[in-house]
Amino acid sequence: MRREKEQEISTLHGTLAKRMAFACLLTLGLATPGAGMAAEGPAAGGAVAGSASARPAMQQQALHFWQAVAAKPNERAGLLKAHFSAGIVQRRGEDKLNETFTMLAEMLGPAMASLAPTVVLGNDQEGELHYTLKDGRRVALMLTLQHAEGRQPLIDRFGVKPLPPLVPTVKPAELPDTIAAHLRAEYGAQRFSGAVLVARGDAVIHAQAIGLADRQSGRANTLATPINLGSMNKMFTAIAIAQLQAAGKLDWHDTVGKHLPNFPNAAIRDQVTIHQLLTHTSGVGSYWNDAYAANKHRIATQQQFLQTFVDQPLLFKPGEGLEYSNGGPVILGLIIEALSGRTYEDYVRQHIYKPAGMKHSDHFRRDDAKAGFAVGYIPADGGQWLDNQQDLGLSGSAAGGGYASVLDLHRFSRALSQQRLLSRSQLEVLWKPYTQPGPIGYGYLFAIGPASGKRWVGHNGGAPGISAEFMHYPDDGLVIIVLANQDHAAMPMREWLSALLDASLGTGR
């Protein structure tokens, strides 16, 4: 069983970067075709009210869509031919559709094919169907069908978007008990293990850890347990670059070559700017590839990460595209090292973790037995859980893979509010939405969202066995932190907490 799971995971290295982008962007409302997301054309808009007579045909095609999502890659060609139009296959390409289906299957699970929609809207050509997953997440599937005489309708366009979860409205004093009850229920259903913290300023509304940090030893998660952050670490890389910019050591539009004159890829060295690396508009790819997979248990420095992708050509002309990149932050990490004279990890310790008071945060190596971090877990057949230690690399990079506790991330939120890392005006440079592929913008390695009319900034992260969410509201001091040491557990918890706080505290707060 373990070998089969490892083989399954190993086949995903080629698309893991885009699956992580899907986790980081779709769940925050940034599902766009240009970023490799699960949306295909105008059907991703609102639903159209229609008659009930159209619903059976729409539901049947929705079932075929979810069957394609749940199918194995080698089984999808027949489903595409039978239930999707030639136009959508030509526009998107079979490989791109397969990649999108794989991302959806990873995020939503194969059970979607057996779920009945709770709401069906539309007419015989365009429809929107709503689904509620067992973990409480809600999603909408939008379909545009192509009709022709003598055959069943075919799916010509589709879109998938998250919907707000259904939550109770409680008095502020009842929030702690309500959150605790929900955590216990999700843990009991094996849908969550980790820690959450919700606070406004220094006042903690609720903080709780649940589940086991190490199932083998029985060690429990605590509020101080470091948990892998995945791509959340990108925020620290952005702050480090901004600190160097504030010190006059770099300019946002400097080329890579200005600070790394011997950089081995001439196109990146001469054409790519720091601004583009920070906004995923550089064309630099990622290190989730065969070279990384073959060496991940030995790679421990930014330079070693660079060697896995530096020879790859740019995906597009710098500044003329948008592609979520884990290679870009690695290059930024090398610039931080060149300008500071420290390793990336040591710079972050001294200039971010230490002034913020983050006592349980670091880029721990996977083999550090004294670090006390939580082991990540991946669900397997038969209700079993596999640890993720063989799936992780030896160490994280400037793109992600470091560790922090929820207490530390609350301290980080306070350090942002109290301007201990950067001034407010300097932070606002990071929090400007330089790209806006959807309702949520992306700044300098920060996502920027208008949840319920209140601006938040933050990031999330995911990798086999871990998931993480951080939402900091700079204008009212609220922060929502969710760290989970199991697959895909943080996102639905964060969505539920966000909806609960909006319902109970009001959007005006």
N, C-alpha and C positions, 0 to 999 in steps of 0.2 A: 504493500500500500504506500509506504514511504517513497519507494523508488518511483512508483507511478505518479505520485504527487510532484516529486522533484522534476520528472520529465515534463509534466504538464506546465509547471512554472517556468522551466527553462525555455520552452517554446515561446514564451511571452516576452522575452527580452527585447525582441525587435520592435514591439509595439508598446512597451511599458511606458516610455516617455509620454506617448500620446494618451495612454490610459490614465497616467497621473495628471496630465493636463485636463482630461475629462473630469477627474475627481476634483481638481482644483477650480475648474471653471464652470462646468455644467451645474454643479451643486450650488454655485453662487449666482447662477443665472446667466452665464456667459456662453451658452451653447450656440456656436456659430459655425457654419461650414468652413470658413477660412481658417479657423483654429483647429480643425480636425474634430469638430464636435458632432453631436447627433442631431443635426437639423438639415433638411434638404429642401430649400426653396420656400416659396410663399406660404405653403401649408402650415408653417410654424406660427401662423397668426392665430387670432381668436376663432372660436367656434361660431357656427351659423345655426340659428334655431331652425328646426325643420320638423317634418312629420314623422310619426313613429313608424310609418311603413318603410322608411329607408333604413331603419336600424338593423334589421337582420343582415342585410348585405354588408353594411359597414362593419358590424361585429364579426362577420365571417372573415373579412379581409384583415381586420385587426388580429384575429387569431392566427392567420397565416403569417402576419408580420412577426408576432412573438414566437411562432414556431421557427422562423428563420433566425431570430436572435438566439434561441435555445439550441439550435442545431450545431453539430460539429462542422468545422470549416469545410471538410470534404463533402458534406451533405447539402451545402447551401446552394450549389450551382443549380440543382434541380428545382429547389424552392424559388430561386430567383427567376428561372425560366417560366415556372408555372404561375407565379402570383405577382410578379413585378413587371412593369412595362419595359419594353426595349429602350425607351427614352431615358428612364432613370438609370439603367445599367450603363448606357452610353455616356450620360452626363457625369455620373459619379465614378464609374469604373467598378468592376467586380471586386478588385482588391480593396478599394476604399470602402465599399459597402460591407465587405467582410470585416474590415477593421472596426467600422462603426458598430456592427452587430456584436463583435467580441467585447468592445467597451461596454455596451449596454448589458450584455450577459454578466460581465464582471461586476458592474455596479448594482444591477437590479436582481440578478439571479435567474436561473432557468424557470422558476415557478411562475413567471409572468404568463407563460403559455397556458397555464391552468387557471388563471384568475379571471373571473367575470368582471366586466366593467361596472362601476357603481353609477356612472352617468354616461349617457350617450346623447350627443347633440349633433345636429347637422342635417344634410339632405342626402340625396343619392350620389352626390359627387364629392362634397367636402364634409368631413366630420371630425369631432373631437370626443375622445373616450377617456374617462377618468378611472384610475385604478388605485386601490389602497393595498399596500403591501403588509405583510404580517408584522413588520417592525414599525408600522404606523406611517411610513413615508407614503406620499401620494404623488402620482405622476399622471400627466396627460399625454396621450398619443393623438397627434393630428394627422389625418390622412386625406389625400386627394386621389380619387379613383379615376381611371381611364375606362370608358365604356365603349364597347363595340358589339354590334349585333351578332348573336350566335355564340357568344362565349361569356364567361364570368368576367366581372370587372377586374382590372389589374391596378396595383398600387403604383401611382405615378410620382407622388411626392409624399414625404413624411417629415414629422418633427416630434421630438420628445422633450418635455419640459417638466421640471419639478413643480408641485403644487404645495401650498402651505399645509402643514399637518393640522388635524382637528384637535383642539386642546380645550380644557376647561378655562373658565374665567374665575379666578379666586382673589380674595383680598390679599394685599401685600404681606400681611402677617402669616398667611397660609402658604406662601410660596415654598418655604423650606420643607414642610411636610409633603407638599404636592410633588416637589422635585425628588425627594427621597423615596416616595412611593413608586414613582415612575422608574427610578434607577433600580430599585429592587425587582420590579416587574421585568425590566429588560434583562437584568442579570439572570433572573430565574428562567427566562426564555432563551438563555445563552446568546443574547444579541448584544451584550455589552460587558466589557471588563476594562477598568481603568479608573479615571478620576475626572470630576467636573468641578468647576468653580465659577460662580456668578457673583459679581460685586459691582457696586457703584462707588468709585473712589476707594477709600480705605475700608469702607463698610462692606463686609462680605454678606451677601444675601444667602448663599448656600454653598458649601464646599463639602465634597464627599468622595471618598475612594471606595471601590468595590471590586471584588474578584481577586484573583491570584496573580502576583507578579511573576511567580515561578511555580508552575503546576507540579514539577517534579519534587521540589523541596517543600512546597506548601507555603512559601513566603507570600504574604498578602500585599496587595497594592496599598500605598498610603498617599497622603497628599504631597509628601516629599519624594516619592518614587520618581526617578527620571524615566521618561518614556520617549521613544523615538519620535521625532517631530516630522520626518519626511521633509517635504519641500518648505515647511514653515521656516526653516533656517534661512531661506532667501531674504527674509526681512532683516536679519542681522547683517548679511552681506551688504544690503542696501544702506543700512545705517553706517557701516564701516566706510563705504565709499563716500557717503555724504560727510562724514567727519573729516576725511582727507581733503575733500573739496572745500570744506569750511576753513581748513588750515592752509589753503592756497597751494596744495600739492598737485591738484589736477583740476581740469575743467570738464564739464559734462560732455562736451563735444570733442574732446581729445580722441585721437585714434589710438588703437591698441599699441601701435608701434611707437608712439611717443614715450610710453612707459615700459614697453617690452620690445626694445629695438631688435632683438635677436629672435623674435617670435617666428617659429618655423613655417607658418602658413602665410604666404605673402598677401593673399587676398584679405585675410582677416587682419593682418598687421597694418596694411595700408588703407583699407576701406572701412573697417568696422569701428564705430565709436562707442564710448562708454555709455552714452544715452541709449544707443541701440541694444547693447547688451542688457541694460536694465529694463528694457521694455519688450523684450522678446521680438524685436524687429531687425535683428542683425543678420539673420540667415544662418547663424551657427546652429548646428544640430545638437545631439546629445550623446552621452557615453553609454546609453543602454544599447549595447551592440555585442557582437561576438568577441571582440577584443576585451571588453570589460568582463564579460561572463567568464572568459578563460583565465582572467587574472584577478578577479575581484577579491580573492582571499589574500592577496599580497599588496594590493594598492592601498597606500596610506597617506599620500601627499597630493597636493594640487597638481604638481608636475606629472605625477604618475597617472592621475585622472586624465590630464591633457593628452597624454600619449595615446589614449584609446580612441580619440576622435579627431585629432589635429589635422590628419591628412584628408579628412572628408571635405568635399567641395561645399561651398555655401549653398543653402537650399534655395535662395533667391538673392537678388541684388539688395545689399544692405539698405534698410529704410523703406523698401517697397513691398514688404510682406509682413505677416505675423505668424509666428510658429513658436509655441511653448518650448523653451530650450533649457536643458540642464548643463549644456556645454558653456553657455554664456556666463553663468555665475562662476564656473571654474576659472575662466579667464579673468574675471573680476577678482577672484581670490588671489591669483598670481600678481595682479596689479597691486592689491593690498600688501602683499608680501614685499614687492619691489620697493614700494614707497615708504613702508614702515620699518623695514629691516627685521621684521618678526615673521614667524609662520602665521598663516591665516588663523589657525586655532588659537595661538597665543594672543594675537591681536584682539580677537573677539573676547577672550577671557579678560584681558586687561582693560579694554575700552568699552565693553558692553556688559558682560556678566558682572564684573566687579563693581562698577559704579551703580548698576541697577540692583545690587544685592542678591544676585541669583546664585545661590549656594549649591545647587544640585544640577547644574547645567554644564555640559561640555560635549566635545566630539569624542565620546568614549569609543575605544576600540572594542570590537566584538569579543575579544579574548580577555578583556579587563575584568577579572573575577571580583575585584574589590569595589567596582563602581556602583553596584546595587541597583542597576537599571532593570526595568521590567523586560521579560522575554516576550516576544510577540508570538501570536498563535494563529494558525490557519485551519479552518474547518476541513475535516476529511470525512469520508464515508463512515456510516455507522455511529455518528455522533462523537467521533474522536477528534482530537485536536493535535496538530503537528506544530512543533516549535519552528521558528523561522531562522534559526541560527545559521543553517547552511544556505539560506536564500539571501541573507544579508552579506554585503561586502565586509572587509576587515574594518573599514572606517568610512564615515561619511565625507562629504565634500562641501565646498562653498555653496553648492546647489541644494544641499539637504543631507539629512541623515544624522544630525546631532541629536542631543537629548536635553530635556528639561522637565521639571515637575510643574504641576498646575500652580503651586505656590510661587515658584520662580516666574512663571509667565504673568501672574498677577503683579509681581514686583516689576516686571518689564513694563506692563501697562502703566503702572504708577510712575515709572521713570520717564515714560513718554509724556505723560500729563504734566509732570513736574519739571520737564525740560532738562533732565540730568544727562541725557545723551546727545541731544541736539536742541537748538532753540525751536520755538513753535514755527517761526518763519522757515527755518531749514527743513523741518518735518513736512511742512506744507508742500515743499518742492517734491518730496517723495510721494505725497498723497494727491498729487494732481493727476487726473486720468488722461494720460498721454495717448492711450488707445481706448476705444469705446466700441468693442465688437458686439455689445448687447447692453442691457440695462445696467450692468455692472462694469465699471471701468478698471483699467490696470495702469498703475503708476510706475514708480521705480521699485520693482519687485514687491509691491503691495497691491492687493486688490482693494477697490474703493466701491462701497455699495450704499445705495439709498434705501436700506431696509426700512419700511414703514415711514418713509420720509426723514428718518434720522440717519445721517452719514456714519458709516463705520469703515474702518480700515483693518486690514489683517491679511491672513493667508491660511491655507490649510495644507495638509500633506498626507501622503499615503504610500505604502510599500507593502509587500507581503507580510501580514501579521500585525500591522500597525495602521493607525489613522489618527489625524489630529486636526483641530479646528481652533482658530483664534480670531475673535471679533472684538475690536477696541473701538468704542464710540468716543471720539476726541472731544465732542461738544457737550456731553453730559456725564462723562466718566464711567459709563457702564462698560463692562467687559464680560464676554462669554468665552470660557476656555473649556475644551473637551479634549482629553487625551485618552486613547484606547489602545490596549495591547492585544487587539484582534482585528481581523479584516473588516473594513468598511463599517465600523461601529460608531465612529465619531460623528459622521455627517448626519444620520437621522436623529441622533441625540441633540446636536446643535440646532437643527431645524426645529425640533420640538421645544427646546428651551427658548429660542427666539420667538416662536409663536406664543408660548405661554407668557413671556414677559410683555409682549405687545398687547395681548388680551387682558392681562391683569394690571399692568401699570399704565396702559394707554400709550398711544403713539406719541403724545405730547410729553409724557413722563415728567 
